[in-house]
């Protein structure tokens, strides 16, 4: 079946009025979520899909294990999933090149969905001018979550910090009160995410886009603000004791929830752990952007639908998309996962203090940039992760050393 035919099917299936449950289909769902809040959120979608008469078969790949390679192996090996979680545009280009793309632009337009999405979400779901992703969850990669009881006991107010310098200036006061100022986990994934969050916050959106955009401008590596971002990363690394080695992000979050540390700076999927512990945003924990941030990095978890399948399967995949993008479903999913709904018309009562703050931050499109998974060459991004993790782990490695390695990698990969 041709891509043009797929578009015709999509155009004829309306989100608000169509019912696809008449023909039950088993959908194979490929994802990389495993934390309890993530599973609870998936079960929201699974339950609503099953209510339409379909069944859900899981293929769960541990996070950051090269899941896109495994996805392509399944496809080329003749055992493709129907629905897959993926952000990297290169994967969608490869799939389209195999004749398996599923363009969704017409379906989104017919259902008037795009205008209901924040700008950062709308920008993230297209590849080469065609909508090919179904957005599921909205996150900011570098948010500061803090324990409000610890802040009070230590006599500090994170919401008053206007820069990372002001934040670090309070660290000794926090230590003197008997708490760790900052909980960190020493894993390449966590360090990589913290790095690009700091580049956006400290170096600014222009430097960020030159380094993490589709077209890399290597002169940005010499920008003094980029060096400042790496210097700030070193201050975070200095807070990583032996216990942080290979500690997963959610276990790191638990250090803050249980009052051992004041705060953690990580993706705001941290909220799922807080909610799972019975804590309330704005009462037990606070959530702010990195102090003084010039820009924030937006992650949009999104699904792809695989083409090249029978029409009834194609219809069931669109049924999946309709469940994901239903405003009520968005609210329930976000409450379970700790994300912010991707639809601006999700029920207002579903928004807690942190989701409200995220939407406030995202009111200015000029101060938001996309996660590198949506924009950067995969090999180039991997090389940055390798350099910054070595920099994080080896205190003798200077900022100049790290930048020199990045320049060498640029010459090898993109030069």
PyMOL commands that set and color helices and strands:
alter all, ss='L'
color gray80, all
select helices_A, chain A and resi 3-12+36-51+67-76+89-97+105-110+114-116+119-124+148-154+158-160+164-169+171-176+188-203+205-212+218-222+224-237+242-244+249-257+270-276+311-324+327-337+348-350+353-361+365-367+372-374+378-393+399-413
alter helices_A, ss='H'
color red, helices_A
select strands_A, chain A and resi 26-31+55-60+83-85+126-127+130-131+133-140+143-147+180-182+261-266+285-289+296-305+368-370
alter strands_A, ss='S'
color yellow, strands_A
deselect
rebuild
show_as cartoon
